[in-house]
Amino acid sequence: MYYFNSNDKCPIDLNYVLTIPWDTSSCENNDKNNNVTTNCCQTLTSLYGVGVAQHLKTTSLFRLKSLQASISCLSNFQTKLDRLNLPPNLASQCFDPQNFVNTTNVCANIQTKQDWLTVLGNGPTSLDSDCSQDLSDLSACDACVLSGFRVQSQLLGFDGNDSHSKGCFYYTILYAAGVVNEHGPFSNGALSCIFGLPLNLPKTSGSKWALVFSLFGGGSAFLVVTCLVGFWLTRGREIPNWEFDFEDDLLLNWRPKADSIWYKVRELERATNRFSDKNLIGQGQFGAVYKGKLVKDGEATNIIAVKKLMDSDFQGDSDFCREVEIISTLKHKNLVPLRGCCVSGQGQKYLVYDYMPNGNLNDHLFPLDKKSPFNKNNVSKPMSWPQRKNIILDVANALAYLHHGVNPPIYHRDIKPTNILLDARMRARVADFGLARQAGDCGSHLTTRIGGTHGYLAPEYALYGQLTEKSDVYSFGIVVLEIMCGRKALDFSSSEFLITDWVWPAVKGGGVERVLDPRLDSGGGGESSRRYPLMVMERFVRVGVLCAHLMVSLRPTISDALKMLEGDIDVPDIPDRPLYGSAIRT
């Protein structure tokens, strides 16, 4: 429990907690260990953010001036929750008061509204036009949230630090609700759309919003909520006067199925030289990967890659064990084989894979990328057309296996170049199933656990949490375009910073050749010998564009995409691209 002081008065009026029609059901009961549930913390995060947005509106400050003021506000917030007869200490379990104190180390050195305007050039952005109106309308909400992604990307481009992605989106949310929206952060549209707060609204026949919430349990702002939760909540943190009482449930009798091995921590420490930085070969949002050598009888036997999981998507050891059971049953030439796993006495989790000697696809596509400090392969030679073609087909085959060769199907959720590893023959192996989920897990295929990477997330998944096989198809399409064009999914140096914004007009205008990576060898000598490879390259680009279509219904299945790539069926005409405000769930 955190014991709050109130030496500094809270500058936020929190009486709205008692008056707005928010749904308290997720917070009415704690779990069996009397810990607050994740869904409750998500709801409270959105609820508290409303007051922070109002504070921005009245003071031009994105955060509070002092830690004591933050502590006082959270104490007041808890008092309001107590009056609603909710369990005690919800605020202390969900929030860290230090996360609300003013600092420049969040996003592009922004602290005030004027800082925001200065960073973005003092002119209006798409956020100002798309988020100003009543957001209770579904199409208006779509446009606002998508504009939020665009402005967040601009901010992150100015900041230059990818780890500030969530902070920049957090500021975008506050600015949209507290400054831009004409109806203010307390309006139903802002509460529902920008904050994703579950509301108890009257269900009228003319209300689109009632329909949205009845179908999607939170509407268009699942990603907004997720970003807020990821930014505000920390797990297992050490802060004075906080007390955590976690049970150590290691499921010691459990062993992975199939051919996986249960490793001991000391084996992995010896293999990686105690997880030395010299052996670090990759790092993502869920863990760091180390190269290691297994040693038996004093001799090195196998080269392995050990993923040391950090704050992962797993809800506990049982969730982790179940995940390993799923992964260990998957056998396909284009998947990275799982060798085994480990759970330490302190609950630290590890996954052990075969080592892929040629690194990941990102290292080869963008070898000079300064934001990829883990490129230790010293790649200098551009990838050839046959290599690129094989990699695209390999990834498509891997996804076809996950979607159609497994029952129930598995959706990867995070297809991107850094999760595509290359073996000794430069053939692709899809990796990182820490985010993989069986379709049956989600029932209606809706999830509040948004996984994935900005730039590769399918719009319907980002907006609604609607996960289907075509969410992976969208990510695959983006990767195909990166491979064929030699350009990253997001390029902040261009006005058309989304790769689809750049490629789409060229494809529709018949100028596919000009978007091809100039480093691509078309394999020709004379004009006639170049024609056939160029036609194949154009087909691959067109398939990439089709897979990355905003409208779900217009994307092919991965099986059909594979047939198009191999020339077994024709690629249909590329349909017009819908505007951002249209119904992309079609």
Beta strands, then each sheet from edge to edge (+ up, - down):
strand 1: 261-262
strand 2: 280-284
strand 3: 287-296
strand 4: 299-309
strand 5: 338-343
strand 6: 349-354
strand 7: 410-411
strand 8: 420-422
strand 9: 428-430
strand 10: 437-438
sheet 1: 1+ 5+ 6- 4+ 3- 2+
sheet 2: 7+ 10-
sheet 3: 8+ 9-
end
